[in-house]
């Protein structure tokens, strides 16, 4: 089987961060979080990386990544845009933000022809996660068996505001029964400590710290593109008047599981996750990466 592809979602506008965090420096020699992701992916056996970006970022991304990755892994780019005609939708919808993460994945259809893994550009997932996903994509994956990396929600929050996570229901055999995108998960003070809650329709609901969540670390086959497009053609007309509506990745696996189109294995990982949703997260991530470098998990300079 050919080597799997790494698809990096890097088209976000980073409104809560305040700058283009996809290329911000976090490592001791100015490494981006994406650099660590690609380094781990190469070690795990991935053969290609595709960046999903906004077209106006292309020159910037090429200047940052192309030269240092040359000869190490194949690199390509795909664009997330507001053009709906490429998905067979003859409708113009005025929006400020793109249509969300599942729409971003759909935008890479012409760049991928085999098993692939989807990750966020601004999440540090750890080497264990890439090794386990690469093993799954080369030995287990099929059109009716896909996967996601499962993290405990209590290990994935920011101290500085809300985050979005795909909250999973998992059966006794480690298969996903459902996944629901929760866009407002955060800490609140409670009984001298703090607890985790999420918001829905203006109400708060408790969330246990060990609840498994998706951090947009998915293992797919190209079958996902056709199913997502079918769902998207239904999603757009229903949400054309809502400029904040987004077509999230978890909605697609959730639909597939509930309609018995595929099983999704939830792969547990011991990897330490770091994320940069807010500017205040940056020094924490820098310190965490520095510690891993000092421990020998990564070289001082990656590429």
matplotlib code that plots the C-alpha trace (Angstrom):
import matplotlib.pyplot as plt

x = [0.0, 1.3, 2.2, -0.7, -1.2, -1.3, -3.9, -3.4, -6.3, -4.5, -7.1, -8.4, -8.5, -7.3, -9.7, -9.2, -5.4, -5.0, -2.4, -1.6, -0.7, -0.1, 3.4, 4.1, 7.3, 7.1, 10.3, 13.9, 14.8, 11.5, 9.7, 6.0, 3.6, 3.1, 6.8, 6.5, 3.4, 5.2, 8.3, 6.3, 4.4, 7.6, 8.9, 5.6, 5.7, 3.5, 4.6, 2.8, 1.5, -1.3, -2.0, -5.6, -5.2, -6.8, -5.4, -4.0, -1.7, 0.0, 3.2, 3.6, 3.2, 5.5, 8.2, 7.9, 7.7, 8.7, 12.5, 12.9, 10.6, 12.1, 13.4, 11.8, 8.1, 5.9, 4.2, 1.0, -1.6, -5.4, -7.6, -10.7, -12.8, -16.4, -17.0, -19.8, -19.9, -17.1, -19.5, -22.4, -24.1, -25.2, -25.8, -23.9, -23.9, -22.2, -20.0, -17.0, -15.7, -15.4, -17.9, -16.0, -13.7, -15.6, -15.8, -12.0, -11.5, -13.8, -11.6, -8.6, -10.5, -8.4, -5.1, -5.7, -6.1, -5.6, -5.9, -5.2, -5.1, -6.7, -5.2, -5.4, -2.5, -2.6, -2.6, 0.5, -0.7, 2.5, 4.5, 2.5, -0.7, 1.0, 2.6, -0.7, -2.6, 0.0, -0.2, -4.0, -4.0, -1.5, -2.9, -6.6, -8.3, -11.1, -14.1, -16.2, -13.6, -12.1, -10.7, -10.0, -7.6, -9.3, -8.1, -9.6, -11.3, -9.7, -6.3, -7.3, -8.6, -7.2, -7.1, -7.9, -11.3, -13.6, -12.6, -14.4, -14.2, -16.0, -17.5, -17.6, -19.9, -17.8, -19.0, -17.3, -15.2, -13.8, -16.0, -17.6, -21.3, -21.7, -19.7, -21.1, -19.2, -19.3, -18.1, -18.2, -16.3, -14.5, -13.7, -16.0, -15.4, -17.2, -16.9, -13.5, -12.2, -13.3, -15.3, -15.7, -18.9, -20.2, -22.9, -25.9, -28.9, -27.7, -27.5, -24.5, -24.0, -21.3, -18.7, -16.6, -12.8, -12.3, -14.9, -13.2, -13.1, -11.9, -9.3, -9.8, -7.3, -9.1, -8.2, -10.2, -10.3, -11.4, -14.9, -15.4, -15.4, -18.5, -20.5, -19.4, -20.4, -23.9, -24.4, -23.0, -25.5, -28.2, -26.4, -25.9, -29.6, -30.6, -27.9, -27.6, -29.0, -26.8, -23.4, -22.0, -23.1, -20.2, -20.1, -17.9, -15.9, -17.6, -21.0, -19.8, -18.5, -21.5, -23.8, -21.9, -22.0, -25.7, -26.5, -24.2, -22.0, -18.8, -17.4, -15.0, -12.3, -11.4, -7.7, -6.5, -3.2, -0.8, 0.5, 0.5, -1.6, -0.9, -3.0, -2.9, -6.4, -5.5, -2.3, -2.0, -1.5, 1.7, 4.3, 2.7, 3.2, 6.7, 7.7, 6.1, 8.0, 11.2, 10.8, 10.3, 13.4, 15.4, 14.2, 15.4, 12.0, 12.9, 16.2, 17.1, 16.5, 13.9, 14.8]
y = [0.0, 3.5, 5.9, 7.9, 11.6, 14.2, 16.9, 20.1, 22.5, 25.8, 28.2, 29.6, 33.3, 33.0, 35.7, 34.7, 34.6, 37.9, 36.9, 34.1, 31.5, 28.9, 30.4, 31.8, 30.6, 28.2, 26.1, 27.1, 27.9, 29.5, 26.2, 26.4, 23.9, 22.6, 21.8, 19.5, 17.9, 17.2, 16.0, 13.5, 12.5, 11.8, 9.7, 7.7, 7.0, 9.6, 10.3, 13.5, 16.6, 18.8, 22.2, 23.5, 27.3, 30.5, 31.3, 34.6, 32.7, 30.6, 32.7, 33.1, 29.3, 28.3, 30.7, 29.1, 25.4, 24.5, 24.8, 23.1, 20.2, 19.6, 16.0, 15.0, 14.7, 15.6, 18.9, 20.3, 23.0, 23.2, 26.3, 26.7, 29.4, 30.7, 29.3, 26.7, 25.7, 23.2, 21.2, 21.4, 24.3, 27.1, 29.6, 32.7, 33.1, 36.2, 35.2, 36.6, 33.2, 30.0, 27.1, 25.2, 22.3, 19.6, 22.1, 22.5, 18.8, 18.6, 21.3, 18.8, 16.2, 16.5, 16.3, 13.0, 9.5, 7.2, 6.9, 10.2, 11.9, 15.3, 17.5, 21.2, 23.5, 25.0, 21.8, 20.0, 16.3, 14.4, 11.7, 8.7, 9.9, 10.0, 6.6, 5.0, 6.7, 5.8, 2.2, 2.2, 3.8, 1.3, -1.9, -1.5, 1.3, 0.6, 2.4, 1.0, 1.3, 4.7, 6.3, 9.2, 9.9, 10.1, 12.6, 13.2, 16.6, 17.6, 17.4, 19.7, 23.0, 26.5, 28.5, 31.6, 31.0, 28.6, 25.9, 23.7, 19.9, 16.9, 15.2, 11.4, 8.6, 5.3, 1.7, -1.0, -2.1, 1.4, 2.3, 5.7, 5.7, 9.5, 12.7, 16.1, 19.4, 21.5, 25.1, 26.5, 24.3, 25.9, 25.9, 27.5, 27.9, 25.3, 24.4, 25.8, 24.3, 24.3, 22.0, 21.7, 22.8, 23.3, 25.7, 24.9, 27.2, 29.5, 26.8, 25.2, 21.5, 19.6, 17.6, 14.9, 15.5, 11.9, 12.4, 11.4, 14.1, 14.6, 17.3, 17.0, 14.2, 11.8, 8.9, 8.7, 7.2, 9.3, 7.9, 10.7, 13.3, 12.0, 11.6, 15.1, 16.7, 15.1, 16.4, 19.9, 20.3, 19.9, 22.0, 25.2, 25.9, 25.4, 27.7, 30.3, 33.0, 32.2, 33.7, 32.0, 28.5, 26.0, 22.5, 20.7, 17.5, 15.6, 15.8, 13.6, 10.6, 11.0, 10.7, 7.7, 5.8, 6.5, 5.4, 2.3, 3.5, 3.0, 2.2, 4.7, 3.3, 5.6, 5.3, 6.3, 8.2, 9.0, 12.0, 15.4, 17.9, 21.6, 24.2, 27.8, 29.3, 32.5, 34.6, 33.9, 30.2, 30.9, 31.0, 27.8, 26.0, 27.3, 26.1, 22.7, 22.2, 23.4, 20.7, 18.0, 19.2, 19.2, 15.6, 14.5, 13.9, 16.4, 17.8, 21.4, 22.1, 20.0, 20.8]
z = [0.0, -0.8, 2.0, 3.5, 3.0, 5.7, 5.1, 7.2, 7.8, 7.5, 6.0, 9.3, 9.9, 13.5, 14.7, 18.4, 18.1, 16.3, 13.7, 11.2, 13.8, 11.0, 10.5, 14.0, 15.7, 18.7, 18.5, 19.5, 15.9, 14.9, 14.1, 13.6, 15.1, 11.6, 11.4, 14.4, 12.8, 9.6, 11.3, 13.3, 10.2, 8.2, 11.1, 11.1, 7.4, 5.7, 2.1, 1.2, 2.9, 1.5, 2.9, 2.8, 2.7, 1.5, -2.0, -0.8, 1.7, -1.0, -1.5, 2.2, 2.9, 0.1, 1.4, 4.8, 4.0, 0.4, 0.6, 4.0, 3.1, -0.4, -0.6, 2.7, 1.8, -1.2, -0.8, -2.4, -1.8, -2.1, -1.7, 0.5, -1.2, -1.3, -4.8, -4.4, -8.1, -7.7, -5.5, -7.9, -6.0, -8.3, -5.6, -4.4, -0.6, 0.8, 3.8, 5.7, 6.9, 4.8, 5.3, 8.0, 8.4, 6.4, 3.6, 3.9, 3.6, 0.5, -1.1, -1.3, -3.2, -6.4, -4.4, -2.6, -4.1, -1.1, 2.7, 4.5, 7.8, 8.6, 11.3, 12.4, 11.7, 15.2, 17.3, 18.6, 18.7, 19.6, 17.9, 19.4, 17.6, 14.1, 14.6, 15.5, 12.8, 10.2, 11.3, 11.0, 7.5, 6.2, 7.8, 8.8, 6.9, 4.3, 2.9, 5.7, 8.5, 9.3, 12.5, 14.8, 17.5, 20.9, 23.6, 27.0, 27.0, 30.3, 28.6, 25.7, 27.1, 27.2, 30.4, 28.4, 26.8, 25.1, 22.6, 20.0, 20.3, 18.7, 21.8, 21.2, 22.4, 22.3, 22.7, 24.8, 21.8, 21.1, 18.2, 17.9, 18.3, 17.7, 17.6, 18.2, 17.6, 20.7, 20.0, 23.5, 26.0, 28.9, 32.6, 35.3, 39.0, 41.1, 44.8, 45.4, 42.1, 38.6, 36.2, 32.5, 30.8, 27.3, 26.1, 24.0, 23.4, 26.1, 28.8, 30.5, 30.6, 32.6, 30.7, 32.5, 32.2, 30.8, 28.0, 24.7, 22.1, 18.6, 17.9, 14.1, 13.9, 11.5, 9.3, 6.1, 2.7, -0.4, 0.0, 2.6, -0.2, -2.0, 1.3, 2.5, -0.8, -0.7, 2.8, 1.8, -1.0, 1.6, 4.2, 2.1, 1.2, 4.8, 6.2, 3.4, 5.6, 8.6, 8.1, 11.2, 10.2, 9.5, 8.0, 10.6, 10.0, 12.9, 11.2, 8.4, 10.4, 12.7, 9.7, 8.4, 11.7, 12.2, 8.7, 8.9, 6.1, 8.1, 11.5, 13.1, 15.5, 18.3, 18.8, 22.2, 22.5, 25.3, 23.3, 25.0, 23.2, 23.1, 21.3, 20.4, 20.3, 22.1, 22.1, 25.8, 24.9, 23.0, 25.9, 27.4, 24.1, 23.6, 27.1, 26.5, 23.2, 24.8, 27.5, 24.8, 23.0, 26.3, 26.9, 23.5, 21.9, 19.1, 17.8, 18.5, 14.8, 12.9, 9.3]

ax = plt.figure().add_subplot(projection="3d")
ax.plot(x, y, z, "-o")
ax.set_aspect("equal")
plt.show()
